[in-house]
Structures are given as structure tokens and as C-alpha cells.
């Protein structure tokens, strides 16, 4: 305790005496002082541009390297990329949003610090990096970085040709990673020790970068929380058809993709964002109508082949990795439904119509097979039970399995089999005082450990995880897992890696409380054997057969 206090006071003294200006080859930036929740001071640099603003004729174009600036940039504001906020029914953010944020203890350390980069989640549609801040993790001796990337239609529209190949949001991420690699040393970070992390769509993004030829060599370890490349909401289907629907809705010509994109560039950005609603037919579902595409038609493809093909052909960067899921992932978005029991009644009454959208297989199961598939799903999870408040947990389990867990556990197996480096997995079952589900359910009721609940103990959010000793200890445990992994130091936890044989049981770390942490193994997680038996076009056997033809 004594040595800890001395270090803390010493850091405060040093930081307050520092010049907060950093001189980059691009120009100078001026930071500001802030504090972690434990009162340790750090320097924040928020709103540093890493790309030319993607506006005007640069809308729907690949990101371009930012130009030099002359005056000192006051790096003291965060940005939100343009998106639709369903909680207020308003468009928020700005189209000029390609900025990053860097948080560090010291811009001139004797030894460069390990770097942790976080990619925010939000279904490739929502959120911003400020929602996952540094005020917990920066108690540790690291440099923390986050960034924006284009979302929704502006970031993931594709005409399935060279006019608008798609994956612009991922190419934004790649440019941000390259900027960080090239400049992080000026902020005290080690460009040769970068851990790429992400939650949900951010976790899937992190794994995508391990597969993309464009991201080679830009990071050295990865953590994918509650998201992987094999989740059903990652790949977008019928992208050309969607771009044409958008064109019709906004009165643009659709006979030529060139004319369509030229017209869309001239439309008010807010009108484009509002049009997202036509692709989400029921209560904002499916939650990711615009996502990743296999952009082999691009002269500069981010994802040249299907994800299963890349994983099976060992096109994976050989880097240590951590995957994870929480117990009740499906509370995103199921917590929305418990907020109004009429929603549960609507799903029960219109099961065959709504479930393909809620479970995101409306475009991956043929119309001929859909009735059979939805009935199989109902029998497997509900039997003869109706969907009511007292069977809500079954709905959550079904959505957890389909939308998150089954895909994450199989992605972890394939990832491990494809590389020599160790791959680890944890299953998080700790429910603290508060949960991410509270805002969506409009209730403090305990519906389980919700999607994103592990992240709130690592990164500072609008949820206070410092209310009880148990929550504080959980925060310490998870931060320790992240930072020992990022710092290449030995953890006190006995954690078996995922086997290199995909047919062996999955080794994972079960975290039930700060004192209940044990190594487990399972044949399947998320009822993957059931989901892989269904005639879904994204299932491995269908993808690999198609690739061989």
C-alpha cells in the first residue's frame, strides 16, 4: 500500500509539470489533464484527425491520409459519426468524424509503454469511442487509444462492384491503425507492442483485421469481446439490392451504379441516415442491415474471400488472441422487448414473420425453407410453451446462442487451429450492481449478465462499477487479464488455451465472481450443433461448397 501511494503521488507531480504539447510530423497537438476513477492523472488527446474528412465528393470513397495542419490543434473534444439514435428518434453526430483519441501517463517516458487500442461496438451502426473511456484501465501503465469509423450506410453500403466495393468503415479502421503505428511513439507508446481490442462489432472488427491483407503488421495481439467474424450479423447480404432500394427511396437513378452513387453523394447526409429504417422492418431489427462484404471486386480488397475460406486456408495473422462471451448476450436486443410486454405478444403471435429478422436469417434462408426453420427453432427452444414474461429467459437464450455465442466459440476454435500462437477464451457470468440491460429494459431487474457487461469493468462507461467491493474486485481482475496479456507478463490465473484441434472440447475460463474463476471445457457452447444443422447459407458447409464451384 505504501509503495502504491508513493508511485501515485509521484505520477501526479510529474504530469502536472509536463508540457502537454506533442509535435508530430503532421502538426502539433495540445492535450489536457484528466483523472482515472482512482484519482491518477493522465494526459488526454481527443479529436486528432487521422483522415481527410469524408464529405462531399469523398463520401463513399476510401479514406485518404490527413493533410498537415499549421496551428496547434487543441485536442480536447470527441466526435460521433453520423447515426440514428433510436432512444431520441434523432440523427446525431457528424459526417466529418474520422478522429482518434490517445490517453497516456507520460509523453516522454524512459521506456515506451505497451499500447491498447479499442474499437467500439454498436452493430456497425451506432455508438462512439467516448462511451468506452480510459478512466479504469489507465490505472495501469499502458497507453490507451480509441477511434471513430464511418457507420451504417455511410460506412458499409456496397454496390457489389468497383464503384462502391464496400467495407469503408473497416478501411477507416485500417487507416487509423496505420496512423497509430506510425505516430504512437510521440505519445510514449511502443509501436512494436500494440494490442487490438474490441467489443461486439468492435470484437468482430478486431478479428477481421487478423484476416485482412490490408492490416498485416499493424498490431501484435488481439482481444475480441462478445463478437467474432462468424456472428450472423457481420456479413451483409444482398448489398446491391439494398443500395438500389436506398436509391429508390431517395429518388436516385438505379440503372447504373455510377449514377446511383453520384446521386447519393449529393443527398443530405441526414436523409441517408434516416432511410436506415426501411431496412429494419420491426423494432430496429435486424440490428445490422449494413455490414461487412467480401469485396473481391475492389482493386484494394479488405476481405478478398469469405471468412470461412480465409480461416480454413490459414490466412490468419499468427498472433495471441482472447475471445469471450457473457452469459446472456441476447439481452441485446431482447431487453428492448421486455420493456413492453406487447412486444413479446407480437413476437409470439407473428413468430414466423418476425423471427427471421430478429435472428438475422431473413436473407440467408431461402423462402422455401424459412417456415420449416422457424418452426424447428421454436420447438428446440420453447417446445409447446408460449412466449410470455415467465419464458422470456428462453428467448434470451435463443438469441444469445444464435446472434453471439455459437459463432464466437466456433470462430475461436478455427482461429486457434489456424495459428501457432495461443488462443484463449473466457465465459463471463458475473452480474454486478448494474447492467447494460437496465437502459434497454427500462428496469433495474436482474435479467442476467448482458451483452457488454464485462466491458464495463475494464473501460469507463456511464455505468458505475465502483459501488461495491465485489464490483471493484471484478474490475481489478478483468483489467489484470487485459493488461498482463498486453504487457506480455505472467497472469496468476491458470488458463488453458483453446486446442489446435477443432474437434476437441473447448477450453475456457469461467468467471462467476472475483473469487470464482476456474478452467472448464465443453463440447459446444451456444448450442452450435443445432445451429450448424440448419440450412443457413452462412454455415460453413454451404460456404465452402460454393467456394469450390
ZIRAUR-V868040 format. One record per pair of residues at least 24 apart in sequence whose C-alpha atoms are under 7 Angstrom apart, sorted by the first residue. I is the first residue (numbers start at 1). J is the second residue. Records with the same first field share a line. If there is no record, write none. Layout:
I = J, J
//
This chain:
8 = 40
12 = 40, 41
15 = 106
22 = 186
26 = 68, 69
27 = 68, 69, 70, 72
28 = 72, 73
29 = 72, 73, 74, 75
30 = 72, 73, 74, 75
31 = 74, 75, 76
32 = 76
35 = 135
36 = 135, 136, 138, 139
37 = 135, 136
40 = 139
42 = 103, 104, 105
43 = 103, 104, 105
44 = 102, 103, 104
45 = 75, 76, 101, 102, 103
46 = 75, 76, 77, 78, 100, 101, 102
47 = 75, 76, 77, 78, 79, 99, 100, 101
48 = 75, 99, 100, 101
49 = 98, 99, 100
50 = 98, 99, 100, 176, 179
51 = 98
53 = 96, 97, 98
54 = 95, 96
55 = 95, 96
56 = 265
57 = 265
59 = 265
60 = 154, 164
62 = 168, 171
63 = 171, 172
78 = 130
80 = 128
81 = 148, 149, 150, 151
83 = 125, 126, 151, 273
84 = 273, 274
91 = 270
97 = 148
98 = 148, 149
99 = 147, 148
100 = 146, 147, 148
101 = 145, 146, 147
102 = 144, 145, 146
103 = 143, 144, 145
104 = 143, 144, 187
106 = 188
107 = 186, 187, 188
108 = 188
109 = 188
112 = 188, 189, 190
113 = 141, 142, 143, 188, 189, 190
114 = 142, 143, 189, 190, 193, 194, 486, 487
115 = 142, 143, 144, 189, 190, 193, 194, 195
116 = 143, 144, 145, 194, 195, 196
117 = 144, 145, 146, 195, 196, 197
118 = 145, 146, 196, 197, 198
119 = 146, 147, 197, 198, 199, 202
120 = 198, 199, 202
121 = 198, 199, 200, 201, 202
122 = 200, 201
123 = 201, 287, 288
124 = 151, 152, 201, 288, 291
125 = 151, 152, 288
126 = 151
131 = 461
132 = 459, 460, 461
133 = 459, 460, 461
134 = 459, 460
135 = 459, 460
136 = 458, 459, 460
137 = 458, 459, 479
143 = 189
149 = 173
152 = 290
153 = 273, 290
156 = 290, 291, 292
157 = 243, 290
158 = 239, 240, 243
159 = 239, 240, 243, 257
160 = 239, 240
161 = 297, 298
162 = 297, 298
163 = 257, 258
165 = 295, 297, 298
166 = 293, 295
167 = 292, 293
174 = 215
177 = 218
178 = 218
181 = 218
193 = 220
194 = 219, 220, 221
195 = 219, 220, 221, 222, 486
196 = 221, 222, 223
197 = 222, 223, 224
198 = 223, 224, 225
199 = 224, 225, 226, 227
200 = 225, 226, 227
201 = 227
203 = 227, 228
204 = 228, 229
210 = 316, 317
211 = 310, 315, 316, 317
212 = 302, 303
213 = 302
214 = 302
220 = 319
221 = 319, 320, 321
222 = 320, 321, 322
223 = 321, 322, 323
224 = 322, 323, 324
225 = 323, 324, 325
226 = 324, 325, 326, 404
227 = 404, 408
228 = 407, 408, 411
229 = 307, 411
230 = 407, 408, 411
231 = 403, 404, 407, 408
232 = 360, 403
233 = 288, 360
234 = 291, 292
235 = 291, 292, 293
236 = 289, 290, 291, 292, 293
237 = 363
285 = 357, 358
286 = 357, 358, 360
308 = 540
309 = 544
311 = 414, 415, 418
314 = 418
316 = 418, 419
318 = 419, 420, 421
319 = 421
320 = 421, 422, 423
321 = 422, 423, 424
322 = 423, 424, 425
323 = 412, 424, 425, 426
324 = 425, 426, 427
325 = 405, 426, 427, 428
326 = 427, 428, 429, 449, 450, 451
327 = 428, 429, 449
328 = 396, 397, 400, 448, 449, 450, 451
329 = 400, 404, 450, 451
330 = 396, 397, 399, 400, 451
331 = 396, 437, 450, 451
332 = 451
334 = 396
335 = 437, 440, 441
336 = 440, 441
338 = 441
339 = 441, 442
344 = 387, 388
348 = 386, 387
359 = 399, 402, 403
364 = 536, 537, 538
365 = 535, 536, 537
373 = 534
401 = 526, 527
405 = 525, 526
406 = 525, 526, 527, 528
409 = 525
413 = 498, 502
414 = 502
416 = 498, 499, 500
417 = 500, 501, 502
422 = 497
423 = 497, 498
424 = 497, 498, 508
425 = 498, 508, 509
426 = 508, 509, 510
427 = 508, 509, 510, 511
428 = 454, 510, 511, 512
429 = 511, 512
430 = 511, 512, 513
432 = 471
434 = 463
470 = 514
473 = 514
474 = 513, 514
477 = 514
495 = 519
//
